[in-house]
């Protein structure tokens, strides 16, 4: 189910390490970039490319929170609610996101655009409260800024 | 106040470009080392600088390097860029603000220890830092600072940038090695623990933190005596209820009060109730300790630690029960599940704190928390589980009345700050 380009990238990733297994996490991320998440068939394909047992790939894929073993929306929101963000109003931002998106943490909007997740400290406490949407980080967040990030972006597309 | 060193060029316009970095004196330390210094000289300089690791444990860097057998045919450098200790953001600031400083430090370390392959492990959430470092590494190759025959010498060095995938425990260095080997980030049994002899792929390995690496070019360029005269420089991540949160460079031993002043004071002119001096794994301290020098020794005396240098400031309006519950929930979420005291302990503690916050706590819960804290001390497989008791103890000893207020119904119940992974804690506990 992976494109030839992704398969080629994964083979090349393996060559960067003295032991091919080290390329497993980068390979899973490369595959996920293409598919959005890592269904079992894709895990099996990565296993075959790296010549690893499929159960070993599943064991690793299921351990890390940013390898998605269930479908996610087009963009994943990682909202930090850890200490410095908590002290700076992360709970208010969480409630605002829940209300505007109509979902709870761990859920995906019915239109498949967003998945809301609670993140642990994103190491950006100087921008608390903060979140990552896709691969971009935003903060310090206010409800108004959240709306601009999520909904004005949407209008532009 | 001495001039900034580690942060001198951080965030300067174009600093991520090699040309700008070089205009600011970048890669001069590397040129100097390759021209004038033997690898042993570099190790000696770092040793004499008394540099201690900036990842949290504070182990002397020069001594760490000396443990690596000189004659080993294959050795590795692994840089820990899995910064995740809540409240800590200095490494991210360095990576994003001055990526070549890190790269130069890595190359110098490889030269000093006789290493030809370095891995920089970056946590996945550092998307921006990853892009910047990837580009900076490519530039360093183009300029001949990486690759074969560096600057015309017979020194070879390559850097592989390696992404994590979301796991705080990967910051524990044996777990990081596991993760880098393509496994679950679960810590290795220790003692014995000699990564210098048996680390990555069971080969001699140096493991250093990002900030530690960023100190090296300065030490090599200006010498250890100069370095010591600068403080030595130390980065503190200051956040929470301050007016201007950020990374502050100050000499080791600066007090929290001074750091708060440099962060433009407490928001709203309020008073401090408590602060974490070294990330959430350290014991939070009360306002009466604001004048304690933040160094390894003074904090150890108070049962706390300097850890990652993350100073999290909480003003007088802070609900300490919520804070401690959130901190414990973090460790529960991030426990790898390998050992029972951590896996079960973090979960029990979070459940009990959850019910206290919901107004369903009992007075016996306080003894129960104390007993769990006791049973998690010295029994966990790695430092993750051991990070819970300091917060719990501080809560029970220093802020007990706030817990009692919830239990007695004097404080309105609140929603648990966060039920992190849905399904583990059902709504309402």
Boltz contact constraints between the chains, C-beta under 6 A:
constraints:
  - contact:
      token1: [A, 16]
      token2: [B, 160]
      max_distance: 6.0
  - contact:
      token1: [A, 19]
      token2: [B, 201]
      max_distance: 6.0
  - contact:
      token1: [A, 21]
      token2: [B, 182]
      max_distance: 6.0
  - contact:
      token1: [A, 22]
      token2: [B, 181]
      max_distance: 6.0
  - contact:
      token1: [A, 22]
      token2: [B, 182]
      max_distance: 6.0
  - contact:
      token1: [A, 24]
      token2: [B, 182]
      max_distance: 6.0
  - contact:
      token1: [A, 25]
      token2: [B, 165]
      max_distance: 6.0
  - contact:
      token1: [A, 26]
      token2: [B, 163]
      max_distance: 6.0
  - contact:
      token1: [A, 60]
      token2: [B, 184]
      max_distance: 6.0
  - contact:
      token1: [A, 63]
      token2: [B, 184]
      max_distance: 6.0
  - contact:
      token1: [A, 64]
      token2: [B, 165]
      max_distance: 6.0
  - contact:
      token1: [A, 64]
      token2: [B, 166]
      max_distance: 6.0
  - contact:
      token1: [A, 64]
      token2: [B, 167]
      max_distance: 6.0
  - contact:
      token1: [A, 65]
      token2: [B, 166]
      max_distance: 6.0
  - contact:
      token1: [A, 66]
      token2: [B, 124]
      max_distance: 6.0
  - contact:
      token1: [A, 66]
      token2: [B, 165]
      max_distance: 6.0
  - contact:
      token1: [A, 66]
      token2: [B, 166]
      max_distance: 6.0
  - contact:
      token1: [A, 67]
      token2: [B, 165]
      max_distance: 6.0
  - contact:
      token1: [A, 81]
      token2: [B, 418]
      max_distance: 6.0
  - contact:
      token1: [A, 82]
      token2: [B, 86]
      max_distance: 6.0
  - contact:
      token1: [A, 82]
      token2: [B, 330]
      max_distance: 6.0
  - contact:
      token1: [A, 83]
      token2: [B, 86]
      max_distance: 6.0
  - contact:
      token1: [A, 83]
      token2: [B, 312]
      max_distance: 6.0
  - contact:
      token1: [A, 84]
      token2: [B, 87]
      max_distance: 6.0
  - contact:
      token1: [A, 84]
      token2: [B, 239]
      max_distance: 6.0
  - contact:
      token1: [A, 84]
      token2: [B, 240]
      max_distance: 6.0
  - contact:
      token1: [A, 84]
      token2: [B, 312]
      max_distance: 6.0
  - contact:
      token1: [A, 86]
      token2: [B, 326]
      max_distance: 6.0
  - contact:
      token1: [A, 86]
      token2: [B, 417]
      max_distance: 6.0
  - contact:
      token1: [A, 87]
      token2: [B, 240]
      max_distance: 6.0
  - contact:
      token1: [A, 87]
      token2: [B, 241]
      max_distance: 6.0
  - contact:
      token1: [A, 106]
      token2: [B, 422]
      max_distance: 6.0
  - contact:
      token1: [A, 118]
      token2: [B, 418]
      max_distance: 6.0
  - contact:
      token1: [A, 118]
      token2: [B, 420]
      max_distance: 6.0
  - contact:
      token1: [A, 120]
      token2: [B, 330]
      max_distance: 6.0
  - contact:
      token1: [A, 121]
      token2: [B, 84]
      max_distance: 6.0
  - contact:
      token1: [A, 121]
      token2: [B, 86]
      max_distance: 6.0
  - contact:
      token1: [A, 122]
      token2: [B, 125]
      max_distance: 6.0
  - contact:
      token1: [A, 123]
      token2: [B, 83]
      max_distance: 6.0
  - contact:
      token1: [A, 123]
      token2: [B, 89]
      max_distance: 6.0
  - contact:
      token1: [A, 123]
      token2: [B, 92]
      max_distance: 6.0
  - contact:
      token1: [A, 124]
      token2: [B, 89]
      max_distance: 6.0
  - contact:
      token1: [A, 125]
      token2: [B, 87]
      max_distance: 6.0
  - contact:
      token1: [A, 125]
      token2: [B, 89]
      max_distance: 6.0
  - contact:
      token1: [A, 125]
      token2: [B, 239]
      max_distance: 6.0
  - contact:
      token1: [A, 126]
      token2: [B, 245]
      max_distance: 6.0
  - contact:
      token1: [A, 126]
      token2: [B, 246]
      max_distance: 6.0
  - contact:
      token1: [A, 135]
      token2: [B, 127]
      max_distance: 6.0
